[in-house]
Amino acid sequence: MSAYNPLIRPVANDSEKVVVYLGISLSQLVDIDEQNQLMVTSVWVNQEWNDSKLIWNPDEYEGITQMKIPIDQLWKPDLVLYNTADGSYDVDVVNSATVMYDGTVKWKPPANFRSSCNIDIEHFPFDLQTCYMKFGSWTYDGAVMELLPI
């Protein structure tokens, strides 16, 4: 990994797009603030992509099929919560990702988000609320990075 640059998109050809799979697992609904139209959540941000520069043959490395690598040593998607309510846009946790021999990278950092949510309490206490969390890349457009649900 001495020649690996975590700032370079993980594709063999620069014209290829990186496909990132994203899923959110709710750990805790911390608060719903009706007055300020906010939802506070603790979540796991499940992300998966393929890094063509991290492929190896397990037969050449004593059968090793996966390893943990600190995420700050790898390229990672620059995903942000677009409808943040407090100016904190990103998942900025330094932990390890699981890298598989075929180049699959799996990263599941925890995150706490305060997101805006249109709350209608007209039918309280029989109301039903739907709050959305809109994620996307901060710097990459759809031509170079595609975001798909897990």
DRENDO-1510 file (C-alpha; in Angstrom, 1 decimal, always signed):
<recs>
REC; n; res; u; v; w
REC; 1; MET; +0.0; +0.0; +0.0 .
REC; 2; SER; +3.0; +2.3; -0.1 .
REC; 3; ALA; +1.9; +3.6; -3.5 .
REC; 4; TYR; -1.8; +3.9; -2.6 .
REC; 5; ASN; -3.2; +7.4; -2.5 .
REC; 6; PRO; -6.4; +7.8; -0.6 .
REC; 7; LEU; -7.2; +11.1; -2.4 .
REC; 8; ILE; -7.6; +9.3; -5.8 .
REC; 9; ARG; -10.9; +7.7; -6.7 .
REC; 10; PRO; -10.6; +3.9; -6.6 .
REC; 11; VAL; -11.1; +3.1; -10.3 .
REC; 12; ALA; -8.9; +1.5; -12.9 .
REC; 13; ASN; -9.8; +4.1; -15.5 .
REC; 14; ASP; -10.5; +7.7; -14.6 .
REC; 15; SER; -13.6; +7.7; -16.9 .
REC; 16; GLU; -15.2; +5.0; -14.8 .
REC; 17; LYS; -17.6; +5.9; -12.0 .
REC; 18; VAL; -17.3; +4.6; -8.5 .
REC; 19; VAL; -20.6; +3.0; -7.3 .
REC; 20; VAL; -21.2; +3.4; -3.6 .
REC; 21; TYR; -23.9; +1.5; -1.9 .
REC; 22; LEU; -25.5; +3.2; +1.1 .
REC; 23; GLY; -27.8; +2.1; +3.9 .
REC; 24; ILE; -28.7; +3.7; +7.2 .
REC; 25; SER; -29.5; +1.6; +10.3 .
REC; 26; LEU; -31.2; +3.5; +13.0 .
REC; 27; SER; -29.6; +3.0; +16.4 .
REC; 28; GLN; -31.7; +5.5; +18.3 .
REC; 29; LEU; -34.3; +8.1; +17.7 .
REC; 30; VAL; -32.9; +10.6; +20.2 .
REC; 31; ASP; -35.4; +13.5; +19.8 .
REC; 32; ILE; -38.2; +14.9; +17.7 .
REC; 33; ASP; -38.4; +18.7; +18.2 .
REC; 34; GLU; -41.8; +19.8; +16.8 .
REC; 35; GLN; -41.2; +23.4; +17.5 .
REC; 36; ASN; -37.9; +23.7; +15.7 .
REC; 37; GLN; -38.8; +21.0; +13.0 .
REC; 38; LEU; -35.9; +18.8; +13.9 .
REC; 39; MET; -35.1; +15.1; +14.2 .
REC; 40; VAL; -32.1; +13.9; +16.1 .
REC; 41; THR; -30.9; +10.4; +15.4 .
REC; 42; SER; -28.0; +8.0; +16.1 .
REC; 43; VAL; -27.3; +5.8; +13.1 .
REC; 44; TRP; -24.9; +3.4; +11.5 .
REC; 45; VAL; -23.9; +4.6; +8.0 .
REC; 46; ASN; -23.4; +1.4; +6.0 .
REC; 47; GLN; -21.2; +2.0; +3.0 .
REC; 48; GLU; -19.8; -0.4; +0.4 .
REC; 49; TRP; -17.8; +0.2; -2.7 .
REC; 50; ASN; -15.1; -1.5; -4.8 .
REC; 51; ASP; -11.5; -0.3; -4.9 .
REC; 52; SER; -9.7; -1.8; -7.9 .
REC; 53; LYS; -6.4; -0.9; -6.3 .
REC; 54; LEU; -7.0; -3.2; -3.3 .
REC; 55; ILE; -7.3; -6.6; -5.0 .
REC; 56; TRP; -5.1; -9.5; -4.1 .
REC; 57; ASN; -4.9; -13.3; -4.6 .
REC; 58; PRO; -5.5; -15.0; -1.2 .
REC; 59; ASP; -3.4; -17.9; -2.4 .
REC; 60; GLU; -0.3; -15.6; -2.5 .
REC; 61; TYR; -1.0; -14.3; +1.1 .
REC; 62; GLU; -1.5; -17.4; +3.2 .
REC; 63; GLY; -5.2; -17.6; +2.4 .
REC; 64; ILE; -6.0; -14.1; +3.8 .
REC; 65; THR; -9.3; -13.0; +2.3 .
REC; 66; GLN; -10.0; -9.8; +4.3 .
REC; 67; MET; -8.3; -7.3; +6.5 .
REC; 68; LYS; -9.1; -4.3; +8.6 .
REC; 69; ILE; -7.5; -1.0; +7.4 .
REC; 70; PRO; -7.9; +2.4; +9.1 .
REC; 71; ILE; -10.3; +4.4; +7.0 .
REC; 72; ASP; -8.0; +7.4; +6.9 .
REC; 73; GLN; -5.6; +5.3; +4.8 .
REC; 74; LEU; -8.3; +4.6; +2.2 .
REC; 75; TRP; -10.3; +6.5; -0.3 .
REC; 76; LYS; -13.8; +7.0; +1.1 .
REC; 77; PRO; -16.9; +8.5; -0.2 .
REC; 78; ASP; -17.4; +12.1; +0.8 .
REC; 79; LEU; -21.0; +11.6; +1.8 .
REC; 80; VAL; -22.9; +14.3; +3.6 .
REC; 81; LEU; -26.3; +14.8; +5.0 .
REC; 82; TYR; -27.8; +17.6; +2.8 .
REC; 83; ASN; -30.7; +18.4; +5.1 .
REC; 84; THR; -28.6; +18.9; +8.2 .
REC; 85; ALA; -30.0; +21.3; +10.8 .
REC; 86; ASP; -26.8; +22.1; +12.6 .
REC; 87; GLY; -24.1; +22.6; +10.0 .
REC; 88; SER; -22.5; +19.2; +10.7 .
REC; 89; TYR; -22.7; +17.6; +7.3 .
REC; 90; ASP; -20.3; +14.7; +7.3 .
REC; 91; VAL; -19.5; +11.4; +8.9 .
REC; 92; ASP; -16.2; +12.1; +10.4 .
REC; 93; VAL; -15.3; +9.0; +12.4 .
REC; 94; VAL; -11.9; +7.5; +12.1 .
REC; 95; ASN; -12.2; +3.7; +12.5 .
REC; 96; SER; -11.4; +0.8; +10.3 .
REC; 97; ALA; -13.0; -0.6; +7.1 .
REC; 98; THR; -13.1; -4.2; +6.1 .
REC; 99; VAL; -11.3; -4.8; +2.8 .
REC; 100; MET; -12.0; -8.0; +0.9 .
REC; 101; TYR; -9.6; -9.7; -1.5 .
REC; 102; ASP; -11.8; -8.8; -4.4 .
REC; 103; GLY; -11.5; -5.1; -3.6 .
REC; 104; THR; -14.8; -4.7; -1.8 .
REC; 105; VAL; -14.6; -2.2; +1.0 .
REC; 106; LYS; -17.2; -2.2; +3.8 .
REC; 107; TRP; -17.3; +0.7; +6.2 .
REC; 108; LYS; -20.0; +1.2; +8.9 .
REC; 109; PRO; -19.2; +4.2; +11.0 .
REC; 110; PRO; -21.6; +5.5; +13.7 .
REC; 111; ALA; -23.0; +9.0; +13.3 .
REC; 112; ASN; -25.3; +11.4; +15.1 .
REC; 113; PHE; -27.4; +13.7; +12.9 .
REC; 114; ARG; -29.7; +16.6; +13.5 .
REC; 115; SER; -31.8; +16.9; +10.4 .
REC; 116; SER; -34.6; +19.2; +9.4 .
REC; 117; CYS; -38.1; +17.5; +9.3 .
REC; 118; ASN; -41.4; +19.0; +8.3 .
REC; 119; ILE; -43.6; +18.1; +11.3 .
REC; 120; ASP; -47.3; +18.5; +11.1 .
REC; 121; ILE; -49.1; +18.1; +14.4 .
REC; 122; GLU; -52.6; +19.1; +13.1 .
REC; 123; HIS; -54.0; +15.7; +14.0 .
REC; 124; PHE; -52.1; +15.2; +17.3 .
REC; 125; PRO; -52.0; +12.8; +19.1 .
REC; 126; PHE; -53.0; +10.7; +16.0 .
REC; 127; ASP; -50.5; +12.2; +13.7 .
REC; 128; LEU; -48.0; +10.2; +11.7 .
REC; 129; GLN; -44.6; +11.8; +10.8 .
REC; 130; THR; -42.3; +11.0; +7.9 .
REC; 131; CYS; -38.8; +12.5; +8.1 .
REC; 132; TYR; -36.3; +12.1; +5.3 .
REC; 133; MET; -32.5; +12.1; +5.4 .
REC; 134; LYS; -31.0; +13.2; +2.1 .
REC; 135; PHE; -27.4; +12.0; +1.5 .
REC; 136; GLY; -25.1; +12.8; -1.3 .
REC; 137; SER; -21.5; +13.5; -2.3 .
REC; 138; TRP; -20.1; +16.9; -1.4 .
REC; 139; THR; -17.7; +17.1; -4.4 .
REC; 140; TYR; -18.5; +14.3; -6.9 .
REC; 141; ASP; -21.3; +14.5; -9.4 .
REC; 142; GLY; -23.2; +11.5; -10.9 .
REC; 143; ALA; -20.7; +11.1; -13.7 .
REC; 144; VAL; -17.9; +10.0; -11.4 .
REC; 145; MET; -19.8; +8.6; -8.3 .
REC; 146; GLU; -23.1; +6.9; -8.2 .
REC; 147; LEU; -25.0; +6.4; -4.9 .
REC; 148; LEU; -27.3; +3.4; -4.7 .
REC; 149; PRO; -29.2; +1.8; -1.8 .
REC; 150; ILE; -27.9; -1.3; -0.2 .
</recs>
